[in-house]
């Protein structure tokens, strides 16, 4: 049983360009191979406890031999918080993506220290 609720899935289809965007920050996948891509709204949609944090989105690509998932955090500048959000999200959803290659992306607008 998946931990991803249907209401959190923005789309699950073949698209040429898949974008996660918020407040001027953008992550984009150009899908030249025509794979089916699922975009999920994670923050504010998936279950979390009081002490957990969630990243903004995830995009999964169901390639035949090498399925891939990108956990995406669009961040203004707090790198430590971004890493925590990604870690908590990956830990929570690891059973859904046990056969996937997992990538994490932080898209920021400021320099990190």
N, CA, C and O atoms as a GROMACS GRO file, in nm:
protein
  452
    1UNK      N    1   0.084  -0.118   0.000
    1UNK     CA    2   0.000   0.000   0.000
    1UNK      C    3   0.089   0.126   0.000
    1UNK      O    4   0.183   0.137   0.079
    2UNK      N    5   0.059   0.215  -0.087
    2UNK     CA    6   0.139   0.336  -0.102
    2UNK      C    7   0.107   0.439   0.007
    2UNK      O    8  -0.008   0.452   0.051
    3UNK      N    9   0.210   0.511   0.049
    3UNK     CA   10   0.192   0.620   0.145
    3UNK      C   11   0.154   0.751   0.076
    3UNK      O   12   0.123   0.850   0.142
    4UNK      N   13   0.156   0.750  -0.057
    4UNK     CA   14   0.123   0.870  -0.135
    4UNK      C   15  -0.028   0.871  -0.161
    4UNK      O   16  -0.082   0.781  -0.224
    5UNK      N   17  -0.094   0.973  -0.113
    5UNK     CA   18  -0.238   0.987  -0.131
    5UNK      C   19  -0.269   1.036  -0.272
    5UNK      O   20  -0.194   1.115  -0.329
    6UNK      N   21  -0.380   0.988  -0.329
    6UNK     CA   22  -0.419   1.028  -0.465
    6UNK      C   23  -0.434   1.179  -0.478
    6UNK      O   24  -0.400   1.236  -0.582
    7UNK      N   25  -0.484   1.244  -0.374
    7UNK     CA   26  -0.505   1.389  -0.380
    7UNK      C   27  -0.373   1.466  -0.388
    7UNK      O   28  -0.373   1.583  -0.426
    8UNK      N   29  -0.262   1.401  -0.354
    8UNK     CA   30  -0.131   1.467  -0.356
    8UNK      C   31  -0.061   1.455  -0.492
    8UNK      O   32   0.039   1.521  -0.516
    9UNK      N   33  -0.114   1.370  -0.580
    9UNK     CA   34  -0.054   1.350  -0.712
    9UNK      C   35  -0.106   1.459  -0.806
    9UNK      O   36  -0.224   1.463  -0.839
   10UNK      N   37  -0.015   1.546  -0.849
   10UNK     CA   38  -0.053   1.654  -0.942
   10UNK      C   39  -0.075   1.598  -1.081
   10UNK      O   40  -0.171   1.635  -1.149
   11UNK      N   41   0.014   1.508  -1.123
   11UNK     CA   42  -0.006   1.435  -1.249
   11UNK      C   43   0.076   1.308  -1.250
   11UNK      O   44   0.173   1.295  -1.176
   12UNK      N   45   0.035   1.215  -1.336
   12UNK     CA   46   0.106   1.089  -1.356
   12UNK      C   47   0.085   1.052  -1.502
   12UNK      O   48  -0.006   0.977  -1.537
   13UNK      N   49   0.172   1.108  -1.588
   13UNK     CA   50   0.152   1.097  -1.732
   13UNK      C   51   0.282   1.125  -1.807
   13UNK      O   52   0.383   1.161  -1.746
   14UNK      N   53   0.278   1.109  -1.936
   14UNK     CA   54   0.391   1.146  -2.020
   14UNK      C   55   0.380   1.294  -2.052
   14UNK      O   56   0.280   1.339  -2.107
   15UNK      N   57   0.484   1.369  -2.016
   15UNK     CA   58   0.494   1.512  -2.047
   15UNK      C   59   0.634   1.539  -2.098
   15UNK      O   60   0.730   1.476  -2.055
   16UNK      N   61   0.646   1.634  -2.189
   16UNK     CA   62   0.778   1.669  -2.241
   16UNK      C   63   0.861   1.748  -2.140
   16UNK      O   64   0.982   1.728  -2.129
   17UNK      N   65   0.794   1.836  -2.065
   17UNK     CA   66   0.863   1.917  -1.964
   17UNK      C   67   0.784   1.908  -1.834
   17UNK      O   68   0.663   1.932  -1.832
   18UNK      N   69   0.854   1.872  -1.727
   18UNK     CA   70   0.792   1.860  -1.596
   18UNK      C   71   0.860   1.960  -1.503
   18UNK      O   72   0.982   1.961  -1.490
   19UNK      N   73   0.779   2.043  -1.439
   19UNK     CA   74   0.833   2.155  -1.362
   19UNK      C   75   0.777   2.154  -1.219
   19UNK      O   76   0.658   2.134  -1.197
   20UNK      N   77   0.867   2.175  -1.123
   20UNK     CA   78   0.830   2.204  -0.985
   20UNK      C   79   0.878   2.347  -0.960
   20UNK      O   80   0.996   2.377  -0.975
   21UNK      N   81   0.785   2.434  -0.922
   21UNK     CA   82   0.818   2.577  -0.914
   21UNK      C   83   0.745   2.641  -0.797
   21UNK      O   84   0.630   2.607  -0.767
   22UNK      N   85   0.815   2.734  -0.731
   22UNK     CA   86   0.754   2.810  -0.622
   22UNK      C   87   0.840   2.932  -0.592
   22UNK      O   88   0.961   2.919  -0.573
   23UNK      N   89   0.780   3.046  -0.588
   23UNK     CA   90   0.845   3.172  -0.550
   23UNK      C   91   0.977   3.196  -0.622
   23UNK      O   92   1.078   3.230  -0.560
   24UNK      N   93   0.976   3.178  -0.752
   24UNK     CA   94   1.094   3.207  -0.833
   24UNK      C   95   1.198   3.097  -0.841
   24UNK      O   96   1.297   3.112  -0.912
   25UNK      N   97   1.178   2.988  -0.770
   25UNK     CA   98   1.270   2.875  -0.774
   25UNK      C   99   1.206   2.766  -0.859
   25UNK      O  100   1.086   2.742  -0.851
   26UNK      N  101   1.289   2.699  -0.942
   26UNK     CA  102   1.232   2.604  -1.036
   26UNK      C  103   1.325   2.485  -1.057
   26UNK      O  104   1.446   2.501  -1.073
   27UNK      N  105   1.266   2.365  -1.058
   27UNK     CA  106   1.334   2.242  -1.095
   27UNK      C  107   1.260   2.188  -1.216
   27UNK      O  108   1.137   2.183  -1.218
   28UNK      N  109   1.335   2.148  -1.319
   28UNK     CA  110   1.273   2.108  -1.445
   28UNK      C  111   1.335   1.979  -1.497
   28UNK      O  112   1.457   1.962  -1.495
   29UNK      N  113   1.251   1.890  -1.543
   29UNK     CA  114   1.295   1.769  -1.611
   29UNK      C  115   1.248   1.780  -1.756
   29UNK      O  116   1.130   1.800  -1.782
   30UNK      N  117   1.341   1.767  -1.849
   30UNK     CA  118   1.308   1.761  -1.991
   30UNK      C  119   1.302   1.613  -2.027
   30UNK      O  120   1.403   1.544  -2.022
   31UNK      N  121   1.185   1.566  -2.063
   31UNK     CA  122   1.156   1.424  -2.082
   31UNK      C  123   1.166   1.387  -2.230
   31UNK      O  124   1.063   1.364  -2.295
   32UNK      N  125   1.285   1.382  -2.283
   32UNK     CA  126   1.305   1.352  -2.426
   32UNK      C  127   1.270   1.208  -2.461
   32UNK      O  128   1.238   1.178  -2.576
   33UNK      N  129   1.277   1.119  -2.364
   33UNK     CA  130   1.254   0.977  -2.389
   33UNK      C  131   1.108   0.936  -2.381
   33UNK      O  132   1.073   0.823  -2.415
   34UNK      N  133   1.023   1.026  -2.337
   34UNK     CA  134   0.880   0.997  -2.332
   34UNK      C  135   0.838   0.902  -2.221
   34UNK      O  136   0.744   0.824  -2.238
   35UNK      N  137   0.908   0.908  -2.107
   35UNK     CA  138   0.871   0.824  -1.994
   35UNK      C  139   0.752   0.885  -1.920
   35UNK      O  140   0.728   1.006  -1.927
   36UNK      N  141   0.679   0.801  -1.850
   36UNK     CA  142   0.571   0.849  -1.765
   36UNK      C  143   0.634   0.906  -1.638
   36UNK      O  144   0.718   0.842  -1.576
   37UNK      N  145   0.591   1.026  -1.600
   37UNK     CA  146   0.644   1.093  -1.482
   37UNK      C  147   0.529   1.127  -1.388
   37UNK      O  148   0.425   1.179  -1.429
   38UNK      N  149   0.552   1.098  -1.261
   38UNK     CA  150   0.454   1.131  -1.158
   38UNK      C  151   0.510   1.246  -1.074
   38UNK      O  152   0.621   1.238  -1.022
   39UNK      N  153   0.431   1.353  -1.062
   39UNK     CA  154   0.468   1.466  -0.976
   39UNK      C  155   0.377   1.465  -0.855
   39UNK      O  156   0.254   1.461  -0.868
   40UNK      N  157   0.438   1.469  -0.736
   40UNK     CA  158   0.364   1.461  -0.611
   40UNK      C  159   0.394   1.585  -0.526
   40UNK      O  160   0.509   1.624  -0.509
   41UNK      N  161   0.289   1.644  -0.473
   41UNK     CA  162   0.302   1.752  -0.376
   41UNK      C  163   0.324   1.686  -0.241
   41UNK      O  164   0.235   1.616  -0.192
   42UNK      N  165   0.439   1.706  -0.181
   42UNK     CA  166   0.475   1.637  -0.057
   42UNK      C  167   0.443   1.725   0.064
   42UNK      O  168   0.369   1.682   0.153
   43UNK      N  169   0.497   1.846   0.068
   43UNK     CA  170   0.478   1.935   0.184
   43UNK      C  171   0.333   1.981   0.192
   43UNK      O  172   0.277   2.034   0.096
   44UNK      N  173   0.274   1.959   0.307
   44UNK     CA  174   0.136   2.002   0.328
   44UNK      C  175   0.032   1.903   0.279
   44UNK      O  176  -0.087   1.927   0.295
   45UNK      N  177   0.076   1.794   0.218
   45UNK     CA  178  -0.022   1.697   0.165
   45UNK      C  179  -0.002   1.557   0.225
   45UNK      O  180  -0.099   1.490   0.260
   46UNK      N  181   0.123   1.514   0.237
   46UNK     CA  182   0.149   1.383   0.293
   46UNK      C  183   0.155   1.389   0.446
   46UNK      O  184   0.190   1.492   0.504
   47UNK      N  185   0.121   1.279   0.507
   47UNK     CA  186   0.120   1.269   0.653
   47UNK      C  187   0.258   1.298   0.711
   47UNK      O  188   0.361   1.258   0.655
   48UNK      N  189   0.259   1.367   0.824
   48UNK     CA  190   0.384   1.388   0.897
   48UNK      C  191   0.354   1.412   1.043
   48UNK      O  192   0.250   1.468   1.080
   49UNK      N  193   0.448   1.368   1.127
   49UNK     CA  194   0.434   1.392   1.271
   49UNK      C  195   0.483   1.533   1.304
   49UNK      O  196   0.536   1.603   1.217
   50UNK      N  197   0.465   1.572   1.427
   50UNK     CA  198   0.501   1.708   1.470
   50UNK      C  199   0.650   1.736   1.449
   50UNK      O  200   0.687   1.849   1.416
   51UNK      N  201   0.735   1.637   1.468
   51UNK     CA  202   0.880   1.657   1.460
   51UNK      C  203   0.937   1.635   1.320
   51UNK      O  204   1.055   1.659   1.297
   52UNK      N  205   0.854   1.590   1.227
   52UNK     CA  206   0.902   1.564   1.091
   52UNK      C  207   0.884   1.686   1.002
   52UNK      O  208   0.799   1.772   1.026
   53UNK      N  209   0.968   1.690   0.900
   53UNK     CA  210   0.957   1.795   0.798
   53UNK      C  211   0.939   1.726   0.664
   53UNK      O  212   0.972   1.609   0.649
   54UNK      N  213   0.888   1.798   0.567
   54UNK     CA  214   0.868   1.742   0.434
   54UNK      C  215   0.929   1.834   0.329
   54UNK      O  216   0.928   1.957   0.344
   55UNK      N  217   0.983   1.774   0.223
   55UNK     CA  218   1.030   1.852   0.108
   55UNK      C  219   0.907   1.898   0.029
   55UNK      O  220   0.794   1.858   0.059
   56UNK      N  221   0.928   1.981  -0.070
   56UNK     CA  222   0.816   2.039  -0.144
   56UNK      C  223   0.749   1.941  -0.240
   56UNK      O  224   0.627   1.926  -0.239
   57UNK      N  225   0.830   1.873  -0.322
   57UNK     CA  226   0.775   1.786  -0.426
   57UNK      C  227   0.861   1.662  -0.442
   57UNK      O  228   0.973   1.654  -0.390
   58UNK      N  229   0.806   1.567  -0.516
   58UNK     CA  230   0.888   1.459  -0.570
   58UNK      C  231   0.839   1.432  -0.711
   58UNK      O  232   0.722   1.453  -0.744
   59UNK      N  233   0.931   1.384  -0.793
   59UNK     CA  234   0.898   1.339  -0.928
   59UNK      C  235   0.959   1.202  -0.947
   59UNK      O  236   1.079   1.183  -0.927
   60UNK      N  237   0.875   1.106  -0.986
   60UNK     CA  238   0.926   0.972  -1.011
   60UNK      C  239   0.913   0.941  -1.160
   60UNK      O  240   0.816   0.978  -1.225
   61UNK      N  241   1.015   0.872  -1.210
   61UNK     CA  242   1.020   0.835  -1.351
   61UNK      C  243   1.030   0.683  -1.356
   61UNK      O  244   1.127   0.625  -1.308
   62UNK      N  245   0.930   0.622  -1.414
   62UNK     CA  246   0.925   0.476  -1.418
   62UNK      C  247   0.993   0.423  -1.544
   62UNK      O  248   0.928   0.370  -1.634
   63UNK      N  249   1.126   0.439  -1.547
   63UNK     CA  250   1.204   0.379  -1.655
   63UNK      C  251   1.194   0.228  -1.641
   63UNK      O  252   1.179   0.177  -1.530
   64UNK      N  253   1.202   0.156  -1.749
   64UNK     CA  254   1.181   0.012  -1.746
   64UNK      C  255   1.280  -0.059  -1.653
   64UNK      O  256   1.238  -0.134  -1.566
   65UNK      N  257   1.409  -0.036  -1.670
   65UNK     CA  258   1.508  -0.106  -1.588
   65UNK      C  259   1.561  -0.025  -1.472
   65UNK      O  260   1.610  -0.082  -1.374
   66UNK      N  261   1.552   0.106  -1.479
   66UNK     CA  262   1.611   0.193  -1.377
   66UNK      C  263   1.514   0.301  -1.333
   66UNK      O  264   1.530   0.417  -1.371
   67UNK      N  265   1.412   0.266  -1.254
   67UNK     CA  266   1.323   0.374  -1.208
   67UNK      C  267   1.399   0.471  -1.118
   67UNK      O  268   1.487   0.432  -1.042
   68UNK      N  269   1.362   0.599  -1.129
   68UNK     CA  270   1.432   0.706  -1.060
   68UNK      C  271   1.329   0.795  -0.990
   68UNK      O  272   1.219   0.815  -1.041
   69UNK      N  273   1.365   0.847  -0.873
   69UNK     CA  274   1.280   0.944  -0.805
   69UNK      C  275   1.366   1.061  -0.759
   69UNK      O  276   1.477   1.042  -0.708
   70UNK      N  277   1.314   1.181  -0.778
   70UNK     CA  278   1.379   1.304  -0.734
   70UNK      C  279   1.296   1.364  -0.621
   70UNK      O  280   1.178   1.394  -0.640
   71UNK      N  281   1.358   1.381  -0.505
   71UNK     CA  282   1.296   1.456  -0.396
   71UNK      C  283   1.347   1.599  -0.408
   71UNK      O  284   1.467   1.622  -0.417
   72UNK      N  285   1.255   1.695  -0.410
   72UNK     CA  286   1.288   1.832  -0.447
   72UNK      C  287   1.249   1.928  -0.335
   72UNK      O  288   1.136   1.927  -0.286
   73UNK      N  289   1.346   2.011  -0.295
   73UNK     CA  290   1.320   2.117  -0.198
   73UNK      C  291   1.357   2.250  -0.261
   73UNK      O  292   1.473   2.271  -0.299
   74UNK      N  293   1.260   2.339  -0.273
   74UNK     CA  294   1.281   2.473  -0.326
   74UNK      C  295   1.300   2.564  -0.206
   74UNK      O  296   1.206   2.589  -0.130
   75UNK      N  297   1.421   2.615  -0.189
   75UNK     CA  298   1.456   2.681  -0.064
   75UNK      C  299   1.516   2.819  -0.088
   75UNK      O  300   1.587   2.841  -0.186
   76UNK      N  301   1.487   2.911   0.002
   76UNK     CA  302   1.542   3.045  -0.007
   76UNK      C  303   1.683   3.058   0.049
   76UNK      O  304   1.758   3.143   0.001
   77UNK      N  305   1.721   2.978   0.146
   77UNK     CA  306   1.855   2.996   0.198
   77UNK      C  307   1.897   2.908   0.314
   77UNK      O  308   2.016   2.904   0.344
   78UNK      N  309   1.808   2.839   0.382
   78UNK     CA  310   1.843   2.760   0.500
   78UNK      C  311   1.878   2.617   0.457
   78UNK      O  312   1.790   2.530   0.450
   79UNK      N  313   2.006   2.593   0.428
   79UNK     CA  314   2.051   2.464   0.377
   79UNK      C  315   2.028   2.351   0.476
   79UNK      O  316   1.987   2.242   0.437
   80UNK      N  317   2.053   2.374   0.603
   80UNK     CA  318   2.035   2.270   0.705
   80UNK      C  319   1.889   2.224   0.708
   80UNK      O  320   1.862   2.104   0.710
   81UNK      N  321   1.797   2.318   0.707
   81UNK     CA  322   1.654   2.283   0.708
   81UNK      C  323   1.618   2.207   0.580
   81UNK      O  324   1.540   2.112   0.585
   82UNK      N  325   1.673   2.247   0.467
   82UNK     CA  326   1.645   2.180   0.340
   82UNK      C  327   1.689   2.034   0.345
   82UNK      O  328   1.617   1.945   0.300
   83UNK      N  329   1.807   2.010   0.400
   83UNK     CA  330   1.858   1.872   0.412
   83UNK      C  331   1.768   1.791   0.505
   83UNK      O  332   1.739   1.675   0.477
   84UNK      N  333   1.725   1.849   0.615
   84UNK     CA  334   1.634   1.780   0.708
   84UNK      C  335   1.502   1.744   0.640
   84UNK      O  336   1.451   1.634   0.657
   85UNK      N  337   1.447   1.837   0.563
   85UNK     CA  338   1.321   1.813   0.493
   85UNK      C  339   1.336   1.698   0.393
   85UNK      O  340   1.249   1.611   0.385
   86UNK      N  341   1.445   1.698   0.319
   86UNK     CA  342   1.469   1.590   0.223
   86UNK      C  343   1.488   1.457   0.295
   86UNK      O  344   1.430   1.356   0.255
   87UNK      N  345   1.569   1.456   0.400
   87UNK     CA  346   1.595   1.334   0.474
   87UNK      C  347   1.466   1.275   0.532
   87UNK      O  348   1.441   1.155   0.518
   88UNK      N  349   1.385   1.358   0.597
   88UNK     CA  350   1.260   1.310   0.656
   88UNK      C  351   1.165   1.256   0.550
   88UNK      O  352   1.098   1.155   0.572
   89UNK      N  353   1.159   1.322   0.436
   89UNK     CA  354   1.070   1.278   0.328
   89UNK      C  355   1.115   1.146   0.269
   89UNK      O  356   1.034   1.057   0.245
   90UNK      N  357   1.245   1.134   0.245
   90UNK     CA  358   1.299   1.009   0.189
   90UNK      C  359   1.279   0.894   0.288
   90UNK      O  360   1.240   0.784   0.249
   91UNK      N  361   1.306   0.919   0.414
   91UNK     CA  362   1.288   0.816   0.516
   91UNK      C  363   1.142   0.770   0.522
   91UNK      O  364   1.115   0.650   0.530
   92UNK      N  365   1.049   0.865   0.520
   92UNK     CA  366   0.906   0.832   0.526
   92UNK      C  367   0.861   0.751   0.405
   92UNK      O  368   0.782   0.658   0.420
   93UNK      N  369   0.910   0.784   0.286
   93UNK     CA  370   0.862   0.722   0.164
   93UNK      C  371   0.953   0.611   0.110
   93UNK      O  372   0.930   0.564  -0.001
   94UNK      N  373   1.054   0.570   0.186
   94UNK     CA  374   1.150   0.473   0.133
   94UNK      C  375   1.085   0.341   0.092
   94UNK      O  376   1.134   0.277  -0.001
   95UNK      N  377   0.978   0.299   0.157
   95UNK     CA  378   0.913   0.173   0.118
   95UNK      C  379   0.844   0.186  -0.018
   95UNK      O  380   0.834   0.088  -0.092
   96UNK      N  381   0.796   0.305  -0.051
   96UNK     CA  382   0.732   0.326  -0.183
   96UNK      C  383   0.835   0.327  -0.296
   96UNK      O  384   0.801   0.299  -0.411
   97UNK      N  385   0.960   0.358  -0.263
   97UNK     CA  386   1.063   0.372  -0.366
   97UNK      C  387   1.182   0.280  -0.342
   97UNK      O  388   1.296   0.317  -0.372
   98UNK      N  389   1.157   0.162  -0.288
   98UNK     CA  390   1.266   0.069  -0.254
   98UNK      C  391   1.344   0.021  -0.377
   98UNK      O  392   1.462  -0.012  -0.365
   99UNK      N  393   1.282   0.018  -0.493
   99UNK     CA  394   1.350  -0.027  -0.616
   99UNK      C  395   1.396   0.089  -0.704
   99UNK      O  396   1.440   0.066  -0.817
  100UNK      N  397   1.389   0.209  -0.654
  100UNK     CA  398   1.424   0.328  -0.731
  100UNK      C  399   1.562   0.378  -0.695
  100UNK      O  400   1.610   0.359  -0.583
  101UNK      N  401   1.627   0.443  -0.790
  101UNK     CA  402   1.746   0.521  -0.761
  101UNK      C  403   1.694   0.654  -0.706
  101UNK      O  404   1.614   0.722  -0.770
  102UNK      N  405   1.739   0.691  -0.586
  102UNK     CA  406   1.688   0.810  -0.519
  102UNK      C  407   1.786   0.925  -0.535
  102UNK      O  408   1.905   0.912  -0.505
  103UNK      N  409   1.734   1.039  -0.582
  103UNK     CA  410   1.811   1.162  -0.595
  103UNK      C  411   1.743   1.269  -0.509
  103UNK      O  412   1.620   1.270  -0.496
  104UNK      N  413   1.821   1.359  -0.453
  104UNK     CA  414   1.768   1.472  -0.377
  104UNK      C  415   1.822   1.600  -0.439
  104UNK      O  416   1.940   1.609  -0.472
  105UNK      N  417   1.734   1.698  -0.455
  105UNK     CA  418   1.772   1.825  -0.515
  105UNK      C  419   1.726   1.940  -0.426
  105UNK      O  420   1.611   1.946  -0.383
  106UNK      N  421   1.819   2.032  -0.400
  106UNK     CA  422   1.786   2.156  -0.330
  106UNK      C  423   1.805   2.268  -0.431
  106UNK      O  424   1.914   2.286  -0.487
  107UNK      N  425   1.699   2.342  -0.454
  107UNK     CA  426   1.703   2.455  -0.547
  107UNK      C  427   1.691   2.581  -0.462
  107UNK      O  428   1.587   2.605  -0.399
  108UNK      N  429   1.797   2.661  -0.460
  108UNK     CA  430   1.798   2.780  -0.374
  108UNK      C  431   1.816   2.907  -0.452
  108UNK      O  432   1.851   2.906  -0.570
  109UNK      N  433   1.791   3.019  -0.385
  109UNK     CA  434   1.806   3.149  -0.447
  109UNK      C  435   1.920   3.230  -0.387
  109UNK      O  436   1.957   3.334  -0.441
  110UNK      N  437   1.976   3.183  -0.276
  110UNK     CA  438   2.084   3.255  -0.210
  110UNK      C  439   2.204   3.163  -0.192
  110UNK      O  440   2.192   3.040  -0.203
  111UNK      N  441   2.318   3.223  -0.164
  111UNK     CA  442   2.437   3.144  -0.132
  111UNK      C  443   2.419   3.077   0.003
  111UNK      O  444   2.360   3.134   0.095
  112UNK      N  445   2.470   2.956   0.014
  112UNK     CA  446   2.463   2.883   0.139
  112UNK      C  447   2.597   2.888   0.209
  112UNK      O  448   2.702   2.891   0.144
  113UNK      N  449   2.594   2.888   0.341
  113UNK     CA  450   2.717   2.887   0.421
  113UNK      C  451   2.721   2.768   0.509
  113UNK      O  452   2.817   2.750   0.584
   0.00000   0.00000   0.00000
